[in-house]
Amino acid sequence: MSARPQAQPTVQIDNDRAIVTEWKFTPGAETGWHTHGHDYIVVPMTNGLLHLETPDGLKAFELVAGQSYTRNAGVNHNVINASDQVVIFVEIEIR
């Protein structure tokens, strides 16, 4: 089994109030397993289908450009682009 490509994070802001990161996923790219240490907001820049590997199993999540959502600290998952196009979102972590 070949390894998936890695999603590309670009940190835009990292200060005492927030961390703002743009995430770019080519088709099939993943973040790798991680646990969020802060509450966060995701702002999708493109439409796309994500697969979320979680401790409870695989979940599908549809991104819609411009439709933001929020999650609490402690989320543990691996995010995978299940779309056939590049998917981009901005993640805003609140310190």
N, C-alpha and C positions, 0 to 999 in steps of 0.2 A: 504494500500500500504506500503510495507516494504522499509526502507531506503536502498540506495545503499551503498556498502562498500566504504571506502575512499581510494583514491590513496595515496601511500606512498612516500613523498618527502625526499630525503637525500641531505642536503646542503653540497657540497664538497668544495666550495670556496665562501667566502663572504668578499670582501675587498673594497677599495675605487674605484676600476675600474670595478668590475664585481661580479655577483652572479651566481654561477654554481650549478644547482640542478639536481640530477637524480630523475626522476619520474618513479615509478613502479605501474602499474595498473593490478590488477587481473581482470578476466572477470567481466564486469559490474561495475567496480569501477569508481568513479568520483572525480574530484578536488573540486567540489562545485563552486558556482558562484564567480568570482573574476575579477578585472580589472587590467591589466598590467600597472605598473607605469614606466616601462622602455622599450625601444626597446629591442627585444630579438631574439635569434637564437635557433632553435630546431634541435637537432641531433638525429634522430631515431636510436635506437640500435637494434630494432626488427621491423618486418613488423606487420601491424595491421590496423584495421578499428576503427577510432574514430568518435563519434557523438559529435558535438559541439552545445550545446544549446546557442543560441544568442538572443539578443533582436529582431532580424529579423526572428527568427524561427530556426528549427533544420537543421543542415548541416552535411553531411558526409565528412570525410577526410581520405584518405588512406595514412598510413605511410609506407615508404619503407626504410629499414635499410640502413643507410649511405647516404641517400638523404636529406640533410639539407634544411631548409627553414627559412625565417625571417618574423617577424611581427613588426609593430610599436607600441609604447606605446599607451595605451588607449583601447586596445582590451578588451571587456567585454564578458565573456562566462563561461560555465561550460563544462569541457571536460570529456567525458565518454568513457570507453573502450567497444566498440561494438563487439570485437573479442571474440573467444572462448578460447583464450590463453592469457598469461601474455604479456603485452605491456610495453616496457621501452623506455624512451627517456631522453636525457640530454638537459636541458634548460639553455641557457647562456644569462643572462640579462646584458646589457651594461649600466653602470652608467654614 
